[in-house]
């Protein structure tokens, strides 16, 4: 009943949300590519470690 009288507290944007909202398309593509490359590298290391222990 009184919920419409209470104003929600303003929230502060996170660095990630600021990046998504304010970065250019080319900047997003560059950063996303770096993230994907690191994730692939990490996954390859895990697969190599597991396959080395199974031998």
Secondary structure, DSSP 8 states (H G I E B T S, - for coil): --TTTS--------HHHHHHHHS-HHHHHHHHHHHHHHHHHHHHHHHHHHHHHH-
